[in-house]
Amino acid sequence: MVNVKNILVPVSFAPSCGKAMEMAARIATVFMAKLYVLNVYKTPPRLFFSVGGVLFPKSMEQERAEHIGRLDEFVRREMKRLKLSIEVEELEIEDKDPMETILNVAKEKKIDLIVLGHHEETRLEHFLFGRNIHDIIDGAPCDVIVTRTHLYAKKAKELSAA
């Protein structure tokens, strides 16, 4: 019998994260599990701060402060949209490698299931960053579910146009 007590959903605020959050929250409801929502924020290097102040109108510190508040807003909005009331712990971690952080949190919190939202990456993203989702699947100490709703919507659109 499957026993799920702790579920982790990493979010980057991409559109695919909403579906991952929905699936994780519904599974948490069924198993009465605790849901951990993780966002890893990378602060730009200090050199970028000085250059950024010249190139960008908004200060980097202001952008960082706004980003930190996004996780709480995201979780509240999703729970309201799903009409669910479950135990959620928000984890905001700065300046760490996202893939390594996800795997470390999964081990530390004794996660039984990770739910990931798959986003379609550009060729440039794939070249620069690789397929990070595979690193998580291969290194996870638990089962991993990957949601792919945007890809299904794209395929359905292509099929209906044909």
N, C-alpha and C positions, 0 to 999 in steps of 0.2 A: 504494500500500500504506500502511496506517495504521501509524504508528510512535509508540507511546506510551512515553515514558521517565519522565515525572513526572505523578503524579496527586494532586489535592488534594481532600480531603473535609472540609468545614467541619462541625463538630458543635456542637450546643447541648445535648446530652444528652436531647433529646426522643425519644420512642419511635421516630420515623421515622429517627433517626440510625443506628440499628443496621442497618437495611436498606441505607442509603447506604454505611455502612462495609463491609458484606459485599460489595456490588457492587464498590466501589472496590478492596478487597483481592483479590477474585477476578480482576478485570481486571489488577491489578498483577502477580499471579502468572503469568497468561498471557503478558504482555508483558515480564516480568522488570523491571518499572518500580519506581521509588521512590515510596512513598506518604507524602504529607504530611497529617497530621491537624491541623486548625486549630480552636482555640477562642478566641473573642474575648470577654473578660470585661470588663464595664463596672462600674467601682467607683462606688458611689453618691457623690453630691456630699458635700463636707465638712459642709454644713448638715445633711444627712440623718444623718450619723454622730452628731451631738449629739442630734437628735430620735430617731434610731434607738435610742440607748442607753436612752432613756426608754420607748419604745414596744415594743421587742423584747427578750426575755430574753437572746438570744445576741448577743455583741458583733459589730459589723460586721467587725472585723479577723479574728476567729475564722472568720467565714463566708467571708471572702476567702481565708484560708489553706486552708480545706477545699476551696474551689472549685478552687484551683490543682492540688491533688492528684487531682482527679476525672479529668482528661484521661489521665494515665498509667494510672489504674485502668481507665478505659473501653477504652483501646487494648489493654491486657493481657488483659482479659476477652474482648473481641471476637476477638483473635487465637487465644486458647485455644478459644473456642467454635467458630471456623471451622477450627481445626487447621491454621493456616497459619503459616509462618515467613518473613516478607518484611521488607525494609528499610523501617522506618517512622521518620519524623522528626516529633516532636510540636512544635507551635508554639502557645504560650500567649501571647496578646497582650492587654494591658490598656489600658483607657481610649481605645479607638479606635472609630470608626464601623465596625460589623461589615461592611456591604456594601462600603465603601471598602477596608477591610482585606483582605477576600477577593480583591478585584480587584487590589490592590497586591501581595499575596503571589503571586497567579497570574502576574503579570508578572515579579516579582523572581526567582522560582524556576523560571521558564520552564516553567510547567505546561502539559501537553498536553491534560489532561482534568480537569474539575471534576465531582464526583459529589455531588449535593445530595439530602437527604432532605426531601420535601415534607410539611409538617404542615398539618392543617386548622386554619385560624385562625378565631377568633370574629369576629363583625361588628365588635366594638369594636377588636380587634387590627387588622383591615383598615382601619378608619377612622383609627386613631391612627398606624399604621406603614406603611400601604400594602402593596403586594405586593412585598416585598423580593426575592423569587425572580426576578421579572422584571428588576429592576435588574442582578442578577448575569448572567442570561442575555444581556441586551442589551449589557452592558459587558465581558463576558469576552473575553480574548484567545485563547480556545480553545473547544473543544466542551464542552458541558455535558449531563450526564445527570441527570434528576430521577426519583427513585424515589417511588412512590405506593402502597405496599403497604397502608397503613391505609385508603385510600379504596377499594381493591379489596375489602378485607375487609368494609368497611361496605356496599358495593353487594351483595356476595355474601350478606350477612346479610339485607338488604332483599329480595333476590330469593327467598331460601329461605323467608322469612316470607310471601311473597305467594302 
